[in-house]
Amino acid sequence: MTSLFSIITAKPILIGLHLGFAILAIDAFLWLLGEYFAKVTQFKRMMWAALIGTLGFFLSWIFGGYYYVKFYGTLVKPTIVAGLTPWAHAVAMEAKEHIFLFVPPLAMTILFLVLTKNPALRKQTMWLTGLIVFLALTIGAMGFIISAAARWGT
């Protein structure tokens, strides 16, 4: 009988969880950004948006990191490097790796700023929230480039 762990750690499941939680996080931070633009003072909604976004990024970080350690280095990277687009690893993946490392701490910073309920920090929190959405969407585009390079390399 197959264990739950072996199902969750299968390559396509890991990719799906990584992507799914990233999309959830991006949506939550877009929701938070909308709350700020609407000048809403519904602290509870803002707190939930920031909490869901932060948890989403951390879960995406965990599943993506596990996929990276278990599959990327041994299976995917050699295919990309030997294929038609080795720059996809050298540029897109290297950039993604480094940006990926500070997205969850940035999400936590936003969560803490929301929890302070300090109206003087509203503008700075909006900018950080917009930045994390931009970075996450950029990481998503890099993921597309890397996935396409892996398919072209085979």
C-alpha positions in Angstrom: 0.0 0.0 0.0 1.3 3.4 -0.9 1.9 5.8 1.9 0.6 9.4 2.0 4.1 10.7 2.1 5.1 8.8 -1.1 2.0 10.2 -2.8 2.7 13.8 -1.7 6.4 13.6 -2.6 5.8 12.3 -6.2 7.3 14.7 -8.7 4.0 15.9 -10.3 2.3 16.3 -7.0 5.1 18.3 -5.5 5.1 20.7 -8.6 1.3 21.0 -8.2 1.5 21.8 -4.5 4.3 24.2 -5.0 2.4 26.1 -7.7 -1.0 25.9 -6.0 0.2 27.4 -2.8 2.1 30.1 -4.6 -1.0 31.0 -6.5 -3.0 31.1 -3.3 -0.4 33.3 -1.7 -0.3 35.7 -4.7 -4.1 35.9 -4.7 -4.1 36.6 -0.9 -1.6 39.4 -1.3 -3.5 40.9 -4.2 -6.6 40.8 -1.9 -4.6 42.6 0.8 -3.4 45.2 -1.8 -7.0 45.7 -2.8 -8.0 46.3 0.8 -5.3 49.0 1.1 -6.3 50.7 -2.2 -9.9 50.7 -1.1 -8.7 52.3 2.1 -10.7 49.7 4.1 -10.2 49.5 7.8 -11.4 46.0 8.1 -8.5 44.7 10.1 -9.8 41.2 10.3 -10.0 40.8 6.5 -6.5 42.4 6.1 -5.1 40.1 8.8 -6.6 37.0 7.1 -5.3 38.0 3.7 -1.8 38.6 5.1 -1.9 35.3 7.1 -3.2 33.2 4.1 -0.5 34.8 1.8 2.3 34.2 4.3 1.2 30.5 4.9 0.8 30.0 1.2 4.4 31.2 0.5 5.8 29.1 3.2 4.1 26.0 2.0 5.1 26.8 -1.6 8.7 27.2 -0.2 8.6 23.9 1.5 7.2 21.9 -1.4 9.3 23.7 -4.0 12.4 23.2 -1.9 11.8 19.5 -1.4 11.2 19.1 -5.2 14.4 21.0 -5.9 16.5 18.8 -3.6 14.9 15.5 -4.6 14.3 16.0 -8.4 15.7 19.2 -9.9 19.4 18.7 -9.4 19.5 15.1 -10.5 16.8 14.9 -13.1 15.8 18.3 -14.5 18.9 20.4 -14.4 21.1 18.0 -16.5 18.3 17.8 -19.1 18.2 21.7 -19.3 22.0 22.2 -19.3 22.4 19.6 -22.1 19.5 20.8 -24.1 18.8 23.7 -26.4 18.4 26.3 -23.7 21.1 25.9 -21.1 20.7 29.6 -20.2 17.3 28.7 -18.7 19.2 27.2 -15.7 22.1 29.7 -15.7 19.8 32.7 -15.7 16.2 31.9 -14.8 16.8 29.2 -12.2 19.7 30.9 -10.6 17.6 34.1 -10.2 14.6 32.2 -9.0 16.6 30.4 -6.4 17.8 33.6 -4.8 14.5 35.5 -5.0 12.7 32.4 -3.7 14.7 32.5 -0.5 13.5 35.9 0.7 9.9 35.9 -0.4 8.6 34.1 2.8 10.5 36.4 5.2 9.1 39.4 3.2 5.6 37.9 3.5 6.2 37.6 7.3 7.3 41.3 7.4 4.0 42.3 5.7 2.0 40.1 8.1 3.7 41.8 11.1 3.1 45.3 9.6 -0.6 44.5 9.2 -0.7 43.2 12.7 0.7 46.4 14.1 -2.4 48.3 12.9 -0.3 51.3 12.5 -1.8 53.7 9.9 1.5 55.5 9.6 2.9 52.3 7.9 0.1 52.0 5.4 2.0 53.3 2.4 5.1 51.2 3.1 3.0 48.1 3.6 1.3 48.7 0.3 4.6 49.0 -1.5 5.9 45.9 0.1 2.7 44.0 -0.8 3.0 45.2 -4.4 6.6 44.2 -4.4 5.9 40.6 -3.2 3.2 40.2 -5.8 5.6 41.4 -8.5 8.4 39.1 -7.3 6.1 36.1 -7.1 4.7 36.7 -10.6 8.3 37.1 -11.9 9.3 33.8 -10.2 6.3 32.2 -11.9 7.4 33.4 -15.3 10.9 32.0 -14.5 9.3 28.7 -13.6 7.5 28.6 -16.9 10.9 29.2 -18.7 12.5 26.4 -16.7 9.7 24.0 -17.4 9.7 24.8 -21.1 13.5 24.3 -21.2 13.2 20.9 -19.5 10.6 19.8 -22.1 12.6 21.1 -25.0 15.7 19.4 -23.6 14.2 15.9 -23.8 
